[in-house]
Amino acid sequence: MVIRIKLEKEQHMNSSELLADALGRINGTLHRTIEPLDPEALSFRPDEYSNSIAWLAWHLTRVHDDHVSEIAGRGQAWVEDGWAEKFGMDPDPHAQGTGDTPDDVAAIRADGDLLLGYADAVLARTNEYLENVTDEELDRIIDTSYDPPVSVGVRLVSVISDNTQHAGQAAYVRGLSEGRHWMGV
């Protein structure tokens, strides 16, 4: 499910629409990378210390789910909507893959429908939140442990930046697995 914001000639994109468009493009990259692959291809790793496409897709969606759920003041889809159970994993809301060992990475085995279903669900929840986001909301400080403190807008840009990189890494791993330069992104 790729969500794109279409604007008429006279309309201008607001901050919320810009963020939704950026996150939708990441989701589109995931779809183009994952849709034709079977679970074996999704679990391919160039070596034992590399991430698989499945792990990269799962991880970027977990981070997206965690960060936007926190900003929106609600529980994660991972827990509330049963995605942890669908993946056969513990519904620990803190488990996002950060610090995973090679064995942890190898343990993420899923088919494309599961990976994309979770990504689509998280994007839909994000778009619901973004529908009413104002510039004032984007300026709201959510983490004072950094200098300067982190605002909602900065956190959302961080999600976009990190997830763009991870989606690109997944596409790169697909190219490696197919032994060619893949231009699907």
C-alpha positions in Angstrom: 0.0 0.0 0.0 1.8 3.1 -1.2 0.2 6.3 -0.1 0.9 9.5 -2.0 -0.5 12.9 -1.5 -1.8 14.4 -4.7 -2.1 18.2 -4.8 -4.0 20.4 -7.3 -2.1 23.2 -9.0 -3.2 25.9 -6.6 -2.7 23.9 -3.4 0.4 24.0 -1.3 1.9 21.2 0.6 1.8 21.7 4.4 4.3 20.2 6.9 2.0 17.2 7.7 1.6 16.3 4.0 5.3 16.6 3.4 6.1 14.2 6.2 3.4 11.8 5.0 4.8 11.9 1.5 8.3 11.1 2.7 7.2 8.2 4.8 5.0 6.9 2.0 8.0 6.9 -0.4 10.0 4.7 2.1 7.0 2.3 2.2 7.0 2.3 -1.6 10.7 1.3 -1.6 9.9 -1.5 0.8 7.1 -2.8 -1.5 9.3 -2.7 -4.6 12.1 -4.5 -2.8 10.1 -7.1 -1.0 7.0 -8.0 -3.0 8.4 -10.5 -5.4 10.7 -12.3 -2.9 10.1 -15.5 -1.0 11.1 -16.0 2.6 14.4 -17.6 1.6 15.4 -14.6 -0.5 14.2 -12.2 2.3 16.5 -14.0 4.7 19.6 -13.8 2.5 22.7 -12.2 4.2 25.9 -11.5 2.3 27.8 -12.9 5.3 27.0 -13.9 8.9 27.5 -10.3 10.2 25.2 -8.7 7.6 21.6 -7.8 7.9 18.9 -9.5 5.8 16.2 -7.8 3.9 13.6 -9.2 6.3 15.6 -7.9 9.3 16.0 -4.5 7.8 12.3 -4.2 6.9 11.3 -5.4 10.4 13.8 -3.1 12.2 12.9 0.0 10.3 9.2 -0.6 10.9 9.8 -1.3 14.6 11.6 2.0 15.0 8.9 3.8 13.0 6.2 2.2 15.1 8.0 3.0 18.4 8.8 6.6 17.7 5.5 7.7 16.2 3.5 5.8 18.8 5.4 7.6 21.5 4.9 11.0 19.8 1.2 10.3 19.3 0.8 9.2 22.9 -0.5 5.7 22.1 0.6 2.1 22.2 2.5 0.5 19.4 0.9 -1.6 16.7 3.5 -4.2 17.6 1.7 -4.8 20.9 -1.8 -3.4 20.5 -2.5 -4.9 17.0 -0.9 -8.2 17.6 2.0 -7.9 15.2 4.5 -9.4 17.6 2.4 -12.6 17.8 2.1 -12.6 14.0 5.9 -12.6 13.8 6.0 -15.3 16.5 7.9 -12.9 18.8 7.7 -11.5 22.3 5.5 -8.3 22.3 8.3 -6.3 24.1 7.7 -2.7 23.0 11.4 -2.0 23.4 12.6 -4.8 21.0 13.5 -3.0 17.8 16.7 -4.7 16.7 19.2 -2.2 18.1 22.1 -4.2 19.3 21.0 -7.4 17.8 23.6 -10.2 17.4 24.1 -12.1 14.1 21.9 -14.9 15.6 19.2 -12.4 16.4 19.3 -11.1 12.8 19.1 -14.6 11.4 16.1 -15.3 13.6 13.9 -12.7 11.8 12.4 -14.9 9.1 9.1 -13.7 7.6 7.3 -13.6 4.3 6.7 -10.5 2.3 3.0 -10.3 3.2 3.9 -10.2 6.9 6.7 -7.6 6.6 4.6 -5.4 4.3 1.4 -5.9 6.3 3.2 -4.5 9.4 4.8 -1.7 7.5 1.5 -0.7 5.9 -0.3 -0.8 9.3 2.3 1.4 10.9 2.2 3.9 8.0 -1.6 4.0 8.2 -1.4 4.8 12.0 1.2 7.4 11.3 -0.9 9.0 8.6 -3.9 9.2 11.0 -1.7 11.0 13.5 -0.3 13.3 10.8 -3.7 14.4 9.5 -4.0 16.8 12.5 -0.4 17.7 13.1 0.2 21.5 13.2 3.5 23.3 13.0 3.1 24.0 16.8 2.9 20.2 17.4 6.1 19.7 15.3 7.8 22.2 17.7 6.7 20.3 20.8 9.8 19.1 22.8 9.6 15.4 23.5 13.2 14.6 24.7 15.3 16.9 26.8 18.2 14.4 27.2 19.8 15.9 24.1 21.3 19.4 23.6 19.4 20.9 21.9 16.3 19.1 23.0 14.4 17.0 20.4 11.1 18.1 19.0 8.4 16.1 17.4 9.5 17.5 14.0 13.2 16.5 14.6 12.1 13.0 15.7 10.0 12.5 12.6 12.8 13.7 10.3 15.1 11.2 12.2 12.7 8.4 11.4 12.6 9.4 7.8 16.4 9.6 7.5 17.1 6.3 9.3 14.4 4.5 7.4 15.4 5.8 4.1 18.8 4.4 4.7 17.5 1.0 5.9 15.1 0.7 2.9 18.1 1.5 0.6 20.2 -1.1 2.4 17.4 -3.7 1.8 17.3 -2.9 -1.9 21.1 -3.2 -2.0 21.0 -6.6 -0.3 18.4 -7.7 -2.8 20.8 -6.7 -5.6 23.6 -8.7 -3.9 21.4 -11.7 -3.5 20.5 -11.6 -7.2 24.1 -11.1 -8.3 23.3 -7.9 -10.2 22.7 -4.2 -9.8 19.0 -3.9 -9.0 17.3 -0.6 -9.8 13.9 -1.2 -8.3 14.0 1.7 -5.8 
